[in-house]
Amino acid sequence: MKFDNQLKIQMMKPEQLAKNIRYAIAACTLSAFLIVLAFLLFPCFFKSRLDPEIFKLTYQFLLVTVLGGGISYLFALNLKVREGIAKANENAEIERKQEKKIQRDFYHDFVESFNNVKKIRRYLRARARKENDNKIFINLKVYDELMKELTMAQLKFEFFCKEVEFNPTIFNCKDNELLRDLNLIEDYLNKIIEEYEQGYKRQPNAYSVDEEFIAVELLTKLKEFIDPYHESKEFKLKFKETSENISRCIFNLLFSSAGSS
């Protein structure tokens, strides 16, 4: 039987063993405290039934050793609780710093992608256009090169949407505003890319790879993208102003709660 008990103890998980030991200590301490309390409340009862010397030694042992040990145990428990709180606060601070880093990296990547889209728009306006008979034409070679860059930018915004969607606690903006605005930008850019991808099918006789220019009127999404700012209502609403909302939202997240790190 003794061997079986030793085997059970050895097979017991360390966490469970530590818990059982704590329970045993607590039970012994409580029992000793109750005995000390009984000695204090009913001394005559014990004196009449115990030898005076035994009563004295027992009382001293319970009062000094057990009660003193109980107080020491409480102090140790209090210290352990405080250490646990400090550790929890430390872990929370580490987690908060990690979240702020993710938010900062996101903000940096977003601003970089925003500026990249604006660069592509300016390049299309400055390098790809020419005017003839009051019509605007786009250089197909430049158009093809810049649409490749815009495709990468669109994919980046698609990734932003997924990152925010999969981390709702880190990117927790009011009324899910951040994800809504990112989807708006991604959809706006995607329509320009779709027009680029489907151009040959929709306008099979409009241009070929051998041609140098195409009338911008045949590319309605692109035309709106590169029109003057006051005429580009979708660009202004779905990209420019929406990007400003996103920047403001991320900026507020970075300086919320305990502030920046």
KOLDO-184480 format. One line per 5 residues: number of its first residue (from 1); their letters; for each residue x negated, y negated, z negated of C-alpha. Coordinates in steps of 0.25 Angstrom, whole numbers. Example, Ala and Ser with C-alpha at 12.3 -4.5 7.8 and 13.67 -1.06 7.14 Angstrom:
residues 2
1 = as = -49:18:-31 ~ -55:4:-29
//
This chain:
residues 261
1 = mkfdn = 0:0:0 ~ -11:-9:-3 ~ -18:-6:10 ~ -5:-9:17 ~ -4:-23:11
6 = qlkiq = -18:-26:14 ~ -16:-22:29 ~ -3:-30:30 ~ -11:-43:25 ~ -22:-40:35
11 = mmkpe = -12:-39:46 ~ -5:-51:42 ~ -7:-64:51 ~ -15:-75:44 ~ -4:-85:45
16 = qlakn = 6:-75:38 ~ -4:-71:28 ~ -7:-86:24 ~ 8:-89:23 ~ 10:-77:14
21 = iryai = -2:-81:5 ~ 5:-95:4 ~ 18:-89:0 ~ 11:-81:-11 ~ 4:-93:-16
26 = aactl = 17:-101:-16 ~ 24:-90:-23 ~ 13:-88:-34 ~ 12:-103:-36 ~ 27:-105:-37
31 = safli = 28:-93:-47 ~ 17:-99:-56 ~ 23:-112:-56 ~ 36:-106:-60 ~ 29:-99:-72
36 = vlafl = 22:-112:-76 ~ 35:-119:-76 ~ 41:-108:-84 ~ 30:-110:-94 ~ 32:-125:-95
41 = lfpcf = 47:-124:-96 ~ 48:-112:-106 ~ 35:-111:-114 ~ 42:-106:-126 ~ 48:-94:-118
46 = fksrl = 34:-90:-114 ~ 27:-93:-127 ~ 37:-83:-135 ~ 34:-72:-125 ~ 19:-74:-123
51 = dpeif = 6:-74:-131 ~ 2:-88:-134 ~ -11:-86:-128 ~ -6:-79:-116 ~ 5:-90:-114
56 = kltyq = -6:-101:-115 ~ -15:-94:-105 ~ -3:-91:-95 ~ 2:-106:-97 ~ -12:-112:-94
61 = fllvt = -14:-102:-82 ~ -1:-106:-76 ~ -2:-121:-79 ~ -17:-123:-74 ~ -19:-112:-64
66 = vlggg = -6:-110:-57 ~ 0:-124:-58 ~ -14:-130:-55 ~ -15:-120:-43 ~ -1:-124:-38
71 = isylf = -5:-138:-39 ~ -18:-136:-31 ~ -10:-128:-21 ~ 0:-139:-19 ~ -12:-149:-17
76 = alnlk = -18:-139:-7 ~ -5:-137:0 ~ -3:-152:1 ~ -17:-154:7 ~ -14:-143:17
81 = vregi = -1:-150:21 ~ -8:-163:23 ~ -19:-156:31 ~ -7:-150:40 ~ -1:-164:42
86 = akane = -14:-170:45 ~ -17:-158:55 ~ -3:-160:61 ~ -5:-175:63 ~ -19:-172:69
91 = naeie = -13:-162:79 ~ -1:-172:82 ~ -12:-183:85 ~ -20:-174:94 ~ -7:-170:101
96 = rkqek = -3:-185:102 ~ -17:-189:108 ~ -15:-177:118 ~ -1:-183:122 ~ -7:-197:124
101 = kiqrd = -18:-191:132 ~ -8:-184:141 ~ 0:-197:142 ~ -12:-205:145 ~ -17:-196:156
106 = fyhdf = -3:-195:162 ~ -2:-211:162 ~ -16:-211:169 ~ -12:-201:180 ~ 1:-208:182
111 = vesfn = -5:-222:184 ~ -16:-216:193 ~ -5:-209:202 ~ 4:-222:202 ~ -8:-230:207
116 = nvkki = -11:-219:217 ~ 3:-220:223 ~ 2:-235:224 ~ -11:-233:231 ~ -5:-224:241
121 = rrylr = 6:-234:243 ~ -4:-245:246 ~ -12:-237:255 ~ 0:-234:263 ~ 4:-248:264
126 = arark = -10:-253:267 ~ -17:-242:275 ~ -6:-234:282 ~ 4:-245:288 ~ 4:-253:300
131 = endnk = 15:-261:306 ~ 19:-261:321 ~ 31:-267:327 ~ 36:-271:313 ~ 35:-256:309
136 = ifinl = 26:-250:299 ~ 18:-237:302 ~ 11:-228:293 ~ -3:-222:297 ~ 0:-207:296
141 = kvyde = -14:-203:292 ~ -14:-213:280 ~ 0:-209:277 ~ -4:-194:277 ~ -16:-197:268
146 = lmkel = -9:-206:258 ~ 3:-196:257 ~ -7:-185:253 ~ -11:-194:241 ~ 4:-198:238
151 = tmaql = 7:-183:238 ~ -4:-181:227 ~ 2:-193:219 ~ 16:-187:220 ~ 11:-174:215
156 = kfeff = 5:-181:203 ~ 18:-188:200 ~ 25:-174:201 ~ 14:-169:191 ~ 18:-181:181
161 = ckeve = 32:-177:181 ~ 29:-163:177 ~ 19:-168:166 ~ 30:-177:160 ~ 40:-166:162
166 = fnpti = 32:-155:155 ~ 27:-165:143 ~ 40:-172:139 ~ 34:-174:125 ~ 22:-181:130
171 = fnckd = 29:-189:140 ~ 42:-192:132 ~ 47:-205:139 ~ 61:-210:136 ~ 72:-203:144
176 = nellr = 62:-195:152 ~ 59:-208:159 ~ 44:-204:163 ~ 48:-191:170 ~ 60:-197:177
181 = dlnli = 51:-208:182 ~ 39:-199:186 ~ 50:-190:194 ~ 54:-203:201 ~ 40:-206:206
186 = edyln = 37:-192:210 ~ 50:-191:218 ~ 47:-205:225 ~ 33:-200:229 ~ 38:-187:233
191 = kiiee = 48:-192:243 ~ 37:-200:250 ~ 29:-187:250 ~ 41:-179:256 ~ 42:-189:267
196 = yeqgy = 27:-187:270 ~ 29:-172:270 ~ 42:-172:278 ~ 38:-183:288 ~ 35:-173:300
201 = krqpn = 48:-166:298 ~ 57:-178:296 ~ 50:-186:308 ~ 44:-175:317 ~ 43:-185:328
206 = aysvd = 39:-197:320 ~ 24:-194:319 ~ 14:-184:321 ~ 0:-182:315 ~ -6:-188:328
211 = eefia = 2:-201:325 ~ -5:-212:317 ~ 7:-220:312 ~ 21:-218:308 ~ 32:-228:306
216 = vellt = 34:-230:291 ~ 49:-230:293 ~ 49:-215:296 ~ 43:-213:282 ~ 54:-220:273
221 = klkef = 48:-215:259 ~ 34:-220:263 ~ 40:-233:268 ~ 46:-236:255 ~ 34:-232:248
226 = idpyh = 25:-242:255 ~ 35:-253:258 ~ 32:-266:250 ~ 35:-265:236 ~ 47:-274:236
231 = eskef = 53:-265:247 ~ 49:-251:241 ~ 60:-250:231 ~ 58:-235:228 ~ 43:-237:226
236 = klkfk = 46:-248:217 ~ 57:-240:209 ~ 52:-226:210 ~ 37:-228:209 ~ 32:-241:204
241 = etsen = 43:-245:193 ~ 44:-230:189 ~ 29:-229:187 ~ 29:-241:178 ~ 40:-234:170
246 = isrci = 31:-222:169 ~ 19:-230:165 ~ 27:-237:154 ~ 32:-224:149 ~ 18:-217:148
251 = fnllf = 12:-230:142 ~ 23:-229:131 ~ 20:-215:128 ~ 5:-218:127 ~ 8:-228:116
256 = ssags = 19:-222:109 ~ 19:-215:95 ~ 6:-216:89 ~ 0:-225:101 ~ -11:-222:111
261 = s = -22:-213:108
//
